[in-house]
Amino acid sequence: MRGRPYRPENRCVSLFDLLNIKKEVSRMPNIKSAKKRVKVNKTKAEANKARKSNLKTMIKKAELAAANNAPDKEAAVKLAIKRVDQACAKNLLHKNNAARKKSHLAKLLNA
């Protein structure tokens, strides 16, 4: 047998393993700025995912309040509309998509 025997502790640790980004990038870049972009993109994707999830939750709460004719229906819908506007400002939603969601929420409020 040539060389040292394989042991997991002898294994070379790559930047992939350290950052846990195997799924997002097929090959790790060599250039320093490109490596940074990979890290920054991962961070921003996680933040966007959380924001979008929060937005969906607010919309569902507003729809539920409107369906049950809850006393806080107006406040829930206004908060959901505010969140839609914020998501549009952060480029999470296209402006037409945001307008459609706001129109849907306004219809719920007026119905």
Contacts in CASP RR format, 6 or more apart in sequence:
PFRMAT RR
TARGET T0000
AUTHOR 0000-0000-0000
METHOD contacts of the structure
MODEL  1
MRGRPYRPENRCVSLFDLLNIKKEVSRMPNIKSAKKRVKVNKTKAEANKA
RKSNLKTMIKKAELAAANNAPDKEAAVKLAIKRVDQACAKNLLHKNNAAR
KKSHLAKLLNA
4 10 0 8 1.000
14 28 0 8 1.000
15 28 0 8 1.000
15 35 0 8 1.000
16 22 0 8 1.000
16 25 0 8 1.000
16 28 0 8 1.000
19 38 0 8 1.000
19 39 0 8 1.000
19 42 0 8 1.000
21 38 0 8 1.000
21 39 0 8 1.000
21 42 0 8 1.000
24 38 0 8 1.000
24 41 0 8 1.000
24 42 0 8 1.000
24 45 0 8 1.000
25 38 0 8 1.000
28 35 0 8 1.000
28 38 0 8 1.000
29 35 0 8 1.000
29 37 0 8 1.000
29 38 0 8 1.000
48 90 0 8 1.000
48 92 0 8 1.000
51 87 0 8 1.000
51 90 0 8 1.000
51 92 0 8 1.000
52 87 0 8 1.000
52 92 0 8 1.000
54 83 0 8 1.000
55 83 0 8 1.000
55 84 0 8 1.000
55 87 0 8 1.000
55 92 0 8 1.000
55 93 0 8 1.000
58 76 0 8 1.000
58 79 0 8 1.000
58 80 0 8 1.000
58 83 0 8 1.000
59 80 0 8 1.000
59 83 0 8 1.000
59 84 0 8 1.000
59 101 0 8 1.000
59 105 0 8 1.000
61 76 0 8 1.000
61 80 0 8 1.000
62 73 0 8 1.000
62 76 0 8 1.000
62 77 0 8 1.000
62 79 0 8 1.000
62 80 0 8 1.000
62 105 0 8 1.000
62 108 0 8 1.000
63 105 0 8 1.000
63 108 0 8 1.000
64 70 0 8 1.000
65 72 0 8 1.000
65 73 0 8 1.000
65 76 0 8 1.000
65 77 0 8 1.000
66 73 0 8 1.000
66 76 0 8 1.000
66 77 0 8 1.000
66 108 0 8 1.000
66 109 0 8 1.000
66 111 0 8 1.000
70 76 0 8 1.000
73 109 0 8 1.000
74 109 0 8 1.000
77 105 0 8 1.000
77 106 0 8 1.000
77 108 0 8 1.000
77 109 0 8 1.000
80 105 0 8 1.000
81 102 0 8 1.000
81 105 0 8 1.000
81 106 0 8 1.000
84 93 0 8 1.000
84 98 0 8 1.000
84 101 0 8 1.000
84 102 0 8 1.000
84 105 0 8 1.000
85 98 0 8 1.000
85 102 0 8 1.000
87 93 0 8 1.000
87 98 0 8 1.000
88 94 0 8 1.000
88 95 0 8 1.000
88 97 0 8 1.000
88 98 0 8 1.000
93 101 0 8 1.000
END
